[in-house]
């Protein structure tokens, strides 16, 4: 009996965002975004942020971030663009990077402005953070930003920690307020969950809280791996399907890191296709590359039925054997967000969905 699991709920995004963002999704391996355009990539470089924060009153942020007084606060953060010095406790924070707002909320700080990368609507966060805001943020762009709108929020700190690493974007944000950009190795959304938490926690003077959050995730992963010994050393492929066809994620992507922390190992044949990005296209003639002990597929703005009806997909050995799963919308979103709250939600929900697929003889 086949154990293939196919969810009928498609991954959706608003029509006004889809046309402009699909190219970026396929280029950087993300699941979705709510931008109405793309800034483009500028040549890499380094420039130290010399802007001094100018705090403006914000009751929500100030009340939730009492870690240090203005007289004693001092944080220095290493980024791709040099060291960023923060000498006053941030009170009005704008969160623009992928998952930066969720990381702020995890640390007890509400951003006054935030990007909604997965087009959740509302306050721009997933169901795992429903009700987290007391004061709703202004929802901002993602790939293309309205800098005047950001400036109007009078931020004293801007976070763009998990983003493209585009220097032009960084310089324009730095003209508005002190900006913490990507780490040295964080271009093209490759900032790890640990880096994101550590950098943001340091910027807020909440390093102990940040380490506590990371330990909570480490403990949850360890518990899930212990409870699912059948995952150990099984090969895993995390694939995606869009109007552009199939692709697969490789090492360096948060989804692959998630699966390896559960005990799975990646497929060498796919890793060999990587060229510095964390998503590789897989042609129709190469679909057998998606075969593994467990194959996970995420629909990107397509009906999952398009995947299950695909004749070539149906011939993949792991699909034939019932060792594949097409993720539902919430799981795909949480799996892709890669923040502390979404990681904890995914650790709770995804292993139970794939446990049967990894059983001996499956």
Backbone torsions as a table, in degrees:
resi	resn	phi	psi	omega
1	UNK	NA	131.2	-179.2
2	UNK	-70.4	144.2	176.4
3	UNK	-110.4	16.0	179.9
4	UNK	-62.6	134.1	-178.8
5	UNK	-111.9	121.0	179.9
6	UNK	-123.3	118.6	179.5
7	UNK	-87.7	139.9	-174.5
8	UNK	-89.6	-11.5	-177.8
9	UNK	-84.3	119.3	-177.6
10	UNK	-79.3	158.3	175.0
11	UNK	-82.6	118.3	-172.6
12	UNK	-113.7	154.1	173.2
13	UNK	-148.7	152.0	-176.7
14	UNK	-60.8	143.2	-174.7
15	UNK	-62.4	-33.9	-177.9
16	UNK	-66.5	-22.2	-179.3
17	UNK	-94.4	-29.0	-167.0
18	UNK	-61.0	-46.5	-173.7
19	UNK	-60.4	-42.6	-176.8
20	UNK	-78.2	-30.5	-171.3
21	UNK	-90.9	-18.1	-174.1
22	UNK	-59.2	-38.1	179.7
23	UNK	-64.4	-39.9	179.3
24	UNK	-68.2	-37.2	178.9
25	UNK	-58.8	-47.1	-177.8
26	UNK	-71.3	-29.1	-178.3
27	UNK	-76.5	-38.3	-174.7
28	UNK	-109.2	-0.2	173.0
29	UNK	78.6	20.3	179.2
30	UNK	-86.9	163.8	179.1
31	UNK	-84.4	-35.2	-179.2
32	UNK	-170.0	163.7	176.5
33	UNK	-157.1	159.0	-174.7
34	UNK	-112.0	21.0	-178.5
35	UNK	-76.9	159.6	173.7
36	UNK	-106.7	18.9	176.7
37	UNK	172.5	-171.9	-176.3
38	UNK	-136.5	131.6	179.0
39	UNK	-68.2	-25.4	-172.7
40	UNK	87.3	168.3	-176.9
41	UNK	-104.1	129.9	173.2
42	UNK	-96.8	163.2	179.5
43	UNK	-66.0	141.4	-176.6
44	UNK	-67.3	152.5	178.0
45	UNK	-167.8	-176.3	-179.8
46	UNK	-133.2	135.0	177.3
47	UNK	-149.9	124.2	-178.7
48	UNK	-72.7	137.9	177.6
49	UNK	-79.8	114.7	-178.0
50	UNK	-108.3	4.9	-179.5
51	UNK	-70.8	137.8	174.6
52	UNK	-94.7	134.0	-180.0
53	UNK	-65.0	144.8	177.3
54	UNK	-121.4	89.2	-173.2
55	UNK	-58.7	140.4	171.2
56	UNK	-124.2	154.5	-173.5
57	UNK	-66.6	137.4	173.5
58	UNK	-152.3	106.2	-172.4
59	UNK	-61.3	-43.3	-175.8
60	UNK	-63.6	-47.7	-178.2
61	UNK	-69.6	-41.7	-176.2
62	UNK	-65.6	-42.7	-177.5
63	UNK	-68.4	-29.3	-175.7
64	UNK	-94.7	0.7	-178.1
65	UNK	-132.4	68.9	-176.0
66	UNK	-95.0	21.2	-167.3
67	UNK	-63.9	-31.9	-176.7
68	UNK	-150.0	150.5	177.9
69	UNK	-81.6	161.7	-179.4
70	UNK	-62.4	-30.4	-177.2
71	UNK	-72.7	-29.7	-173.9
72	UNK	-107.5	-7.3	-172.7
73	UNK	-71.8	134.5	175.9
74	UNK	-161.9	117.6	179.0
75	UNK	-134.5	136.1	176.2
76	UNK	-123.3	123.3	-174.4
77	UNK	-120.9	128.8	177.4
78	UNK	-82.3	129.7	178.7
79	UNK	-136.3	175.1	175.2
80	UNK	-57.0	-30.4	-174.5
81	UNK	-98.9	19.4	179.7
82	UNK	102.2	-173.2	-179.9
83	UNK	-80.4	136.7	176.3
84	UNK	-108.6	123.6	-178.9
85	UNK	-104.8	127.7	178.5
86	UNK	-120.4	116.3	-173.1
87	UNK	-110.5	-1.0	175.5
88	UNK	-135.4	146.9	-180.0
89	UNK	-59.4	120.0	178.7
90	UNK	-62.5	137.1	179.1
91	UNK	-119.2	-30.9	178.8
92	UNK	-123.9	104.4	-173.3
93	UNK	-111.9	132.5	173.3
94	UNK	-106.5	129.2	-176.8
95	UNK	-112.7	111.4	-174.3
96	UNK	-109.6	-28.1	-175.8
97	UNK	-70.9	162.4	178.0
98	UNK	-59.0	111.5	177.8
99	UNK	82.1	-0.8	-179.2
100	UNK	-61.5	-39.1	-179.1
101	UNK	-65.4	-40.8	179.9
102	UNK	-66.0	-36.1	177.6
103	UNK	-65.6	-42.5	175.2
104	UNK	-56.8	-48.2	-178.9
105	UNK	-61.8	-36.6	178.2
106	UNK	-62.1	-28.8	-179.2
107	UNK	-93.3	6.2	174.9
108	UNK	86.1	17.8	-179.5
109	UNK	-120.2	130.0	178.1
110	UNK	-93.8	120.1	175.1
111	UNK	-68.6	147.6	176.5
112	UNK	-82.5	-18.8	176.2
113	UNK	-145.5	144.5	-175.5
114	UNK	-151.9	152.5	175.6
115	UNK	-93.7	142.0	-179.8
116	UNK	-107.5	81.4	-172.4
117	UNK	-64.6	-31.9	-177.0
118	UNK	-103.6	15.1	176.9
119	UNK	52.1	45.6	177.6
120	UNK	-67.9	-28.5	-172.7
121	UNK	81.4	-176.9	179.3
122	UNK	58.3	-123.3	-179.1
123	UNK	-89.1	4.0	173.4
124	UNK	79.9	19.3	177.7
125	UNK	-124.2	161.3	-178.4
126	UNK	-75.8	173.2	-178.1
127	UNK	-62.6	-19.6	178.0
128	UNK	-71.1	-10.4	176.7
129	UNK	-124.2	25.5	178.5
130	UNK	-60.2	129.3	179.3
131	UNK	81.4	10.7	-176.5
132	UNK	-74.7	-25.0	-178.5
133	UNK	-91.3	138.4	166.3
134	UNK	-92.8	-36.7	177.1
135	UNK	-119.1	114.2	-177.0
136	UNK	-59.5	141.2	178.1
137	UNK	-82.8	162.9	167.5
138	UNK	-78.0	126.5	-178.6
139	UNK	-84.4	126.5	-174.1
140	UNK	-111.7	178.2	179.2
141	UNK	-73.0	179.6	-179.9
142	UNK	-120.1	-77.6	179.9
143	UNK	-75.8	-36.6	177.5
144	UNK	-116.2	127.9	-173.2
145	UNK	-111.5	147.4	170.9
146	UNK	-95.9	97.6	-173.8
147	UNK	-66.2	-31.6	176.9
148	UNK	-66.0	-39.0	178.1
149	UNK	-64.0	-40.2	178.3
150	UNK	-65.3	-45.6	-179.6
151	UNK	-60.9	-35.1	-178.3
152	UNK	-64.4	-20.4	178.6
153	UNK	-79.6	-6.9	179.6
154	UNK	51.8	53.4	179.8
155	UNK	-73.0	150.7	169.4
156	UNK	-105.4	-5.7	174.9
157	UNK	-151.4	133.7	175.7
158	UNK	-118.5	131.1	177.5
159	UNK	-107.0	124.5	173.7
160	UNK	-136.2	49.2	-167.4
161	UNK	-73.2	-35.5	177.7
162	UNK	-118.0	91.5	-175.6
163	UNK	-150.4	-164.5	-175.8
164	UNK	-71.8	-24.1	-173.6
165	UNK	78.5	20.9	-179.1
166	UNK	-71.3	125.4	-175.1
167	UNK	-68.2	-38.0	179.2
168	UNK	-61.9	-44.9	177.5
169	UNK	-59.6	-45.9	-178.7
170	UNK	-61.0	-45.1	-177.9
171	UNK	-64.6	-38.9	179.6
172	UNK	-67.5	-39.2	177.4
173	UNK	-66.2	-37.9	-178.9
174	UNK	-66.3	-23.0	175.9
175	UNK	-71.1	-20.4	-179.3
176	UNK	-88.5	-47.6	-177.4
177	UNK	-163.3	167.4	174.4
178	UNK	-52.4	127.8	-174.9
179	UNK	-123.7	129.2	173.4
180	UNK	-99.8	109.4	-179.5
181	UNK	-92.2	-157.4	-175.6
182	UNK	-73.4	155.6	171.7
183	UNK	-69.7	174.2	-175.7
184	UNK	-56.8	-33.2	-177.8
185	UNK	-105.6	21.5	-170.1
186	UNK	-104.9	11.8	178.9
187	UNK	-56.6	154.8	174.7
188	UNK	55.3	41.3	172.3
189	UNK	67.4	25.4	-179.7
190	UNK	-92.3	8.6	173.9
191	UNK	-60.6	124.8	-179.0
192	UNK	-75.3	164.0	178.0
193	UNK	-60.6	-40.8	179.5
194	UNK	-63.1	-45.8	179.1
195	UNK	-61.2	-43.1	-178.4
196	UNK	-60.9	-47.1	-179.8
197	UNK	-65.3	-46.0	-176.4
198	UNK	-64.4	-41.9	-179.0
199	UNK	-68.1	-44.8	-178.4
200	UNK	-69.2	-41.0	178.6
201	UNK	-61.7	-40.1	179.0
202	UNK	-66.0	-40.4	179.6
203	UNK	-62.6	-27.1	-178.1
204	UNK	-96.2	-6.3	-173.5
205	UNK	73.2	30.9	-177.1
206	UNK	-124.7	45.7	-176.1
207	UNK	-64.7	-39.0	179.2
208	UNK	-63.9	-42.3	178.1
209	UNK	-63.5	-39.0	178.3
210	UNK	-62.3	-44.4	178.8
211	UNK	-64.4	-35.5	177.9
212	UNK	-64.4	-39.6	177.6
213	UNK	-64.1	-43.3	-179.6
214	UNK	-65.0	-38.0	177.1
215	UNK	-64.9	-37.8	178.4
216	UNK	-60.7	-41.0	177.5
217	UNK	-68.1	-43.8	178.3
218	UNK	-57.1	-44.3	-179.3
219	UNK	-64.8	-38.8	179.9
220	UNK	-66.8	-40.7	176.7
221	UNK	-63.2	-45.6	-179.1
222	UNK	-60.4	-41.2	179.5
223	UNK	-65.6	-43.6	-179.3
224	UNK	-65.3	-39.9	178.9
225	UNK	-65.7	-40.0	179.4
226	UNK	-65.9	-37.2	-178.6
227	UNK	-78.4	-11.8	-178.2
228	UNK	-130.5	66.0	-177.8
229	UNK	-63.1	-19.1	179.2
230	UNK	-67.1	-14.8	177.9
231	UNK	-76.1	-21.8	-171.6
232	UNK	-60.5	122.5	174.8
233	UNK	67.0	9.5	172.1
234	UNK	-78.4	143.1	178.9
235	UNK	-77.8	144.4	-179.1
236	UNK	-130.0	139.3	169.6
237	UNK	-124.0	126.8	174.1
238	UNK	-108.7	109.1	-174.7
239	UNK	-112.6	165.7	175.0
240	UNK	-137.1	153.9	177.7
241	UNK	-134.9	129.0	178.0
242	UNK	-135.2	-172.4	177.1
243	UNK	-63.7	-15.3	178.9
244	UNK	-90.8	-1.9	178.7
245	UNK	107.2	-159.9	-175.8
246	UNK	-92.2	154.4	173.5
247	UNK	-154.5	174.7	-179.6
248	UNK	-143.1	149.8	177.6
249	UNK	-89.0	150.4	-177.7
250	UNK	-126.5	176.7	-179.3
251	UNK	-56.5	139.1	-173.2
252	UNK	108.9	-16.5	177.2
253	UNK	-94.2	144.0	-176.7
254	UNK	-62.3	-31.7	-179.6
255	UNK	-67.7	-39.1	177.7
256	UNK	-70.1	-41.1	176.9
257	UNK	-58.9	-40.7	178.4
258	UNK	-57.1	-48.8	-175.5
259	UNK	-69.5	-37.0	179.4
260	UNK	-69.1	-30.3	177.0
261	UNK	-70.5	-19.7	174.0
262	UNK	-84.1	-8.8	178.3
263	UNK	117.3	-12.3	-179.9
264	UNK	-70.2	162.0	173.4
265	UNK	-123.8	149.9	-177.2
266	UNK	-79.6	167.6	-177.9
267	UNK	-96.2	121.5	-173.9
268	UNK	-59.6	-37.7	-177.2
269	UNK	-62.9	-32.7	177.8
270	UNK	-78.5	-40.6	179.7
271	UNK	-58.4	-32.0	-178.8
272	UNK	-67.7	-18.3	179.7
273	UNK	-83.1	-12.6	-175.3
274	UNK	-67.7	139.6	-179.2
275	UNK	-130.7	41.5	179.6
276	UNK	95.6	-9.3	174.2
277	UNK	-100.4	175.1	178.4
278	UNK	-113.3	19.7	176.1
279	UNK	-145.0	130.1	179.9
280	UNK	-122.7	142.2	177.3
281	UNK	-76.7	141.4	177.2
282	UNK	-121.3	116.2	-176.7
283	UNK	-72.0	163.6	178.7
284	UNK	-57.7	-33.8	-178.9
285	UNK	-72.8	-13.8	-176.9
286	UNK	-109.9	14.0	-171.3
287	UNK	-62.5	-21.2	176.0
288	UNK	-63.2	-16.6	175.5
289	UNK	-63.3	-22.6	-179.4
290	UNK	-79.9	-5.4	177.6
291	UNK	-70.5	135.0	178.4
292	UNK	-161.5	177.0	174.8
293	UNK	-59.6	-36.9	173.5
294	UNK	-137.8	130.1	178.1
295	UNK	-116.5	121.8	177.8
296	UNK	-108.4	132.2	180.0
297	UNK	-127.1	135.2	177.7
298	UNK	-115.8	125.1	175.2
299	UNK	-74.4	132.1	176.1
300	UNK	-111.3	100.9	177.6
301	UNK	57.7	31.8	175.2
302	UNK	-134.4	157.7	174.2
303	UNK	-71.4	129.7	179.0
304	UNK	-53.9	-24.4	179.2
305	UNK	-62.1	-28.3	176.6
306	UNK	-62.0	-30.8	178.6
307	UNK	-76.1	-50.6	-176.9
308	UNK	-66.1	-26.0	179.1
309	UNK	-84.8	-9.7	-178.1
310	UNK	-69.4	118.1	-175.3
311	UNK	-61.4	-37.9	-179.9
312	UNK	-71.8	-37.5	176.1
313	UNK	-61.6	-39.4	-178.7
314	UNK	-62.6	-20.1	-177.5
315	UNK	-92.2	-7.6	177.9
316	UNK	-62.2	129.4	-174.8
317	UNK	-52.8	-41.3	-179.5
318	UNK	-68.1	-29.1	176.0
319	UNK	-71.9	-44.9	178.4
320	UNK	-58.6	-39.7	-177.1
321	UNK	-81.9	-3.9	179.5
322	UNK	78.0	27.9	179.3
323	UNK	-108.8	34.2	178.9
324	UNK	-128.1	156.8	178.5
325	UNK	-143.2	137.6	172.7
326	UNK	-103.9	117.9	-171.7
327	UNK	-70.9	144.5	172.5
328	UNK	-74.5	168.9	-172.4
329	UNK	-60.0	-49.2	-177.3
330	UNK	-63.4	-42.4	-179.8
331	UNK	-66.5	-41.4	178.5
332	UNK	-62.8	-41.8	179.6
333	UNK	-65.1	-46.7	-179.8
334	UNK	-64.3	-42.7	179.4
335	UNK	-58.8	-35.2	-174.8
336	UNK	-88.7	-24.5	-176.0
337	UNK	-69.4	-43.8	172.3
338	UNK	70.2	22.5	176.2
339	UNK	-95.3	171.8	-179.9
340	UNK	-56.2	-51.4	-179.2
341	UNK	-62.8	-41.3	-178.1
342	UNK	-71.9	-34.0	176.3
343	UNK	-63.0	-45.9	-179.9
344	UNK	-63.4	-39.2	177.6
345	UNK	-63.9	-43.8	-177.6
346	UNK	-68.8	-39.1	177.3
347	UNK	-60.2	-34.9	179.8
348	UNK	-72.9	-34.5	-170.5
349	UNK	-104.3	-38.9	-172.8
350	UNK	-70.3	-44.8	-179.0
351	UNK	-54.9	-35.9	179.7
352	UNK	-68.3	-27.4	179.8
353	UNK	-76.4	-29.6	-174.9
354	UNK	-107.0	-3.4	-176.6
355	UNK	-55.4	-46.1	-178.5
356	UNK	-64.3	-29.4	-177.1
357	UNK	-71.2	-25.9	-175.6
358	UNK	-96.6	2.0	179.7
359	UNK	-66.0	146.4	175.2
360	UNK	-54.1	131.6	179.8
361	UNK	85.6	0.2	-179.3
362	UNK	-70.5	NA	NA
